[in-house]
Amino acid sequence: MRNLIFDLGGTVLEWNPDAILRNYYADPDARAAMKTALCQHPDWLQMDRGTLTEAEALARLEARTRLFRGIVISGEIKMIKPERDIFEYLLRRYDLLPTETVFIDDHQPNIQTAQALGLHTIWFRDAWQCELELEHLLLAE
């Protein structure tokens, strides 16, 4: 497997800063400091204000973290899942082969479309299950 595509909302991110930080920091002062550092980051505030698009914020995040090779935002390309065209666009744009790509999502219709296009898929239900399935796929190569 060479590529991984995943949905952020409901899969990777659950946007509840207090609940998320509670899992990492027992100390309330540490949680408060991290919440300030994350939720009051200039990129976040600019995005909230509308002076920075989501794509620009993600590009800045990518530049800072080097986590992502590419990002596709539905609203910018006027396509949505589970329609085939967004998957085909993504595969074409980043020159991905479906047989070398894993798609992770929490919405079954999106999984079905990806499977129909030949992608390996993981239907996300929780992080533990996803990790096990991803590990299984990677070890099967």
N, C-alpha and C positions, 0 to 999 in steps of 0.2 A: 504494500500500500504506500502510495507516494503523496496523496492529497487528502485533506480533511476539510469538509464543508459542514458548517453547523449553524443552526439558528441561535440567536442570542437570547431573545426573550423567552422565558419559561424553560430554557435549556441550560444556558451558561449563566445567565443573570436573572436573579430575582431581585427586583429593586425595592428593597426595604433596608436602608442603611443601618438602622438600629439592630435589626435581627441579624444581618450579615456580620456586623462588627461584634456582636455578642458572642458569635461562634469563635472569634479569634482573640478577643481581649476580655479577660475577666474583670479587670480594673475599670471602673466607670470613667476615671479621668483619662485613661489611655483610649477608651472608646470615643470619648468626646473629642480628644485631640485628633484622632484619625478621621472622625466624621468631618471635622473642620478642614483638615488637609485634603480630603477627597471631595467633599461636596461643595467646598468653597474654592476649589482650584480655579484659576482664571479661565481655563477652557470650559469648565462646567458653567461658570457664571456667564460667560459670553454666549454659550449655547442657550442657556435659559433666557437670556436677554434677546436672543434672536440675531445677534451679530456674528455668530459662528454657526455654520451649518453642521449637522450631524456628520456629514462626510468629512468636512474639514477637521472636526474634533477627532474622528477616528483616524484620519491621516496623521494628525499630530501624535495621537497615542501610538500608532504604528511606528512612527519615527522614533519615539521615545523608547518603545519596548521591543520592537522588531518581532512582535508576535505573529503578525499577519503578513502574508505575501500579497493579499488582495482582499478587497472589500466590495460587496455589491449591496447597494441600498435601494430597496424596491421603489421608493418614491422618486428617486432620481432617474431611474430608467423606465418608469411607468409600467412595471411588470410586477406581478405578485405570485407567490406560491399559493396553491399547488399547480398553477398553470405551467405547462411544459416550456414555454418560451423563456422563462427566467432561468430555468436549469440549463437550457441549451445556450443561452447568452453567457452564463457563468462558465460553462465548459469551454466555449469558443474564446471568450475574452482572456482566460488564463491558460489556454491550451492544455486542458486537462483531459485525460482519458478516463471514461467512466469506470473501467475495470481497475484503475489505480486510485480510485477516489472513494472515500467514505463520507456519507452525508448523515448528520445527526440532527434530529428534530423531535419535538414533543407532539407534533400534530400529524396524526396518521395519514390524512390525505397527501401531505407533503412527502411522506415516506413512500407512499404508493407511486407517486409520480416519479420520484428519484429511482425507484426500483425498475419501473417501466423503461427508464432510459439506461439501465444497466449499471447504475451506481450501487455500491455496497451501502447498506443503511443500518442505522441503529435508531430505534424508536426510543427516545429518552423518556424514562419514567423517574429515575433518580440517579444521582452521581455514581453510586456504588454499582448499580446495574450497568450503567453506561461504560464505566471503566472496565468491568469484566468483559463486556461484549467487544469493546475496542481492543483489549488485550488479546482476546480470542482471535479476532480478525488479523491482528498484526503477527501473531505467532503462527497462524495458518499458512503464511506465505512461504 
